[in-house]
Amino acid sequence: MSSRRIKLHGFNNLTKALSFNIYDLCYATREDQRQQYIAYIDEAYNAERLTQILTDVSNIIGANVLNVARQDYEPQGASVTMLIAEEPVTSTDDISSAAPGPLPETVVAHLDKSHITVHTYPESHPHDGICTFRADIDVATCGVISPLKALNYLIHSFESDIVTVDYRVRGFTRDVRGRKHYIDHKINSIQNFFSRDTKNAYDMIDVNVYQENLFHTKMRLKDFDLDNYLFGIQADQIERRERQRIERRLKQEIQELFYGRNL
């Protein structure tokens, strides 16, 4: 999908914005296990770990980290702010090639005229064993660098059961003849930029508005293994009827998060 590069008049003013919602689900049979899960996930994705993830993202998309500020919160969650600047890009088909990028509480990173944010939301159901970890991630870049290169790395950096991804190209840039360009690369689906193993692991649905340069993909893990969703206990330690109830409850939660409505 390579294409001839556009000769621009000055800086590339297009903003490429990539947004994620990533969900990890867990079922804890007791209140103490629910609290342990929240503590575990809060430690696993604390400000230090998220800073490293965002530093890797900056390297992947071709940006330099200029400054970092981070904060963990009570009872849970974290924030990180990172200032970054664009590196020189030498490849002639950085975005148009559509080659998948590498695999792998709140983070905010600012690029030169751009930003990266990640917010985490660990929570548990007040009357049931369902626990949910949500990470909201936004990567917006100006210039030649593209957030699409970080897709696969971000999905594999978190325990992602359900993912919703939005990509939008905003604004315009001018070529040397003064003509406005509202997008500078070919894309008909975010799925073009997923690695093969990501595509094989998830069911995906697209909702795209091409004339507005808006692209939306919803993803749900294909395989369901109850042991992967239990915290502090194995499936064979649970009585059969209770095991079936938990499995139905988890599958319902997955459906609700995937479609964005209560069933």
N, C-alpha and C positions, 0 to 999 in steps of 0.2 A: 504493500500500500504506500510505497514511497512516492513523493511528489516533488516537483520543482519548488525550491524555496522562494518565498515572496521577498522582493527587495523593498525594505521598509524605509519610510521617512522618519528617522529618529528611533525612539524606543518603542518596543512592542507593548501597546497599551491594553491588550486583551487580558481579562482576568479569567482564569480557569479555576473553577471552584468545585471541589469534591467533598461530599458529605457522607458520613457513615452513621448508622445506628447498629451496634453490635450487641447481641444478647447471648449470655451464657446462663443456662438453667440448671437447677439442682433441686433435689428433694431430700430434705432432712426429716427424719421421723420424730425427733424430739426437739424441744425448745433449745436445750444446750447445744445440740448439733447445729441448729440454725445459727446460733450465735457464733459457733466455731467456724462455720462456713463464711459468714460475713467477715470475721477476723482474718481468715485465711486469704480471701479474695482481696481484702483491703491491703494486706501485706504484700501479696503477689503483684499488685498493680499500684504500688505506692509512688510517690513523686520521683524517687530516684530511678525506679524501673521505667516509669513513663518518660523521664528525661532521656534515658538511653534509647527507647523506642523512637522518640522524636528526633534524636540526633541521627539515628540510622536512616529515618525517613528523609532528613535533610541531605544526607550523603547520597541516597538513592536518586533523588530528584535533581541533584546538582546544585546544592545551596551551601553556603558557609554559615556556621553558627557564630553569631557575634556576641550574644549575651544570653544568660539563663537566669531566671528567677523561679523558685518552686516553693510549694507549701503543702504539707499534709494537714488534714482537718480531723476534728473530733465531732461525732463519734466515728465517722468514716469519710473517705474521699480525699482527693488531692488535686492540686493545681500546679501547672508549670507554664511559665512564659519564656519563650525563646525568640530572640531576634536573629534573623538570618538574612544573608544577601546572596544574590544570584552569582553562580560561578560562570566563567566562560563556557559555552557549549560549542564543541567542535564538530559533532556529527551533523550531517545534512538531512537526516531523516529521524530525528529524535522521537517525535510524536507519531508521525505518519506510518512508521514501521509497524505499529501495533504489537510489538514484541512484549510479552508479559514481563513485568518487573520481577525482582527476586522475591524469594520466600523468607521467611524468617529463620487514678482517679481523675484527675483533670489535668490536661496539659494544654497550654496555649503557646503557640510559637509564631512569631512575626517574621516574615521574610521581608526583603527589601520591597516595599509597597505591597506586601502580601502577609499571610499569617497561617499558622497551623494551630488548631485547638483540639484538645481531647478532654472530655469530662467523664467521670465515672460515677455510677449510681448503684451501689450494692444495696439490696433491700430484700425483705422476706414478707410473705403473706401473714397477716396477723392471726389467722385461725386455721392455717393449713401448713403443710410442710414445704410448699413451693418457695424457693429462693431464686432471685434473679439478679444477675450482674449486667448492667448496661453500660456501654461506653459510647459516647457521642464524639465523633471525630470530624473535624473540618480542615481541609487543606486548600488554601486559595493562593494561587501564584500569578504574578505578572511577568511578562517577558517570554522567553523561549522555553523555560523549564516547565515541566508538566507534572501535576499531582498524580496522573494516571499511572506513572511508573511505580508508585508506592502501594498500589491496590493489593497485590498478593502478599506483600510483606505485612501489611497491617492486618489483613484477615487472619494470617497465620500467627501473628504476635499475640492474639487474644484467643480464648476458647470460644469460638464463634459457632453457636447453634443456629441463630437467625441473623441475617445481615440485610439491611436496606441501604442502598447506595444511590446517591443523586450526584449528577455531574452537570454543570452548566458553564457555558462560555458567555461572559458578559462584556459589554462595552464594544469598542471597535478600535482598529489601528489603521493607519494610512500607509499605502505604498508610495514610492517615489513620484508617481504621477498624481497623487492626491486622492486616489480612489479608496473608499472605506472598505475594510474587511472585517466581518463580524465573527469569523472563525478562521483559524490558520492551519487546521489539520482535518483529515477525514475521520469521521466516526459515525456509525449507525447504531451502535449499542455499546454500553459499558462492557458487555461480555467479550467484546473484541480484545480486551486487555487483561482477561483472566488467564492464568496458566491452565494447562490441561488437567492437572490434578484438582484444582479448584472447581473447574467445570464438572468433573466427574463426581465430586463429593456433594454437590448441592443441586437441588431443583431450583430453577430460576424463572422469574416472570419479568418481562420488560413493559414499561409504560413510557414511551418516548414522544416528545413533541419536537419534531425535526426543525420546523420553521422558527422555533424559539430557541434552538440549541439547548434543549432540556432533555436529559436522559436519566431514566430511573430503572433500577433493577432490584428486585426482592429475591432473597436467597434463603433456602432452608435445607439443612442437612438431610440427605437421603436416608442414611442408615440410623436406626434407633436401637440402641443397646441399653437396657435399663441400668446396668452396672455403671455406665458412663455418667448417669444422672444422679446416682445415690451418693450421699456424703456420710461417711462414718459407718457404713454397713454394706453388705453384699446382697444381691437379689436373692440368693439361695438361703439367706438367713430370715427371709420374710415369708410368712404363710401365703399360700397360693392366691387366695381370694384378695388379700390385702395387696399383694404384688400386682394383681390385675387392676385393682382400683387405682394404685399409684401410677401405673402405666397409662391408664385412661386419662387421669388428671394431668399428667405431663404432656401427653399428646394434644389435649385440649388447649393447654397453655401455649404450646408451640403454634397451633393453628391460630389462636387469637393474636399472638404477637406477629405472626406472618401476615395476616390479613388486616391487622390494625383495628379489630373490633371484638367485642365480647360475643361469645357463642352461647 
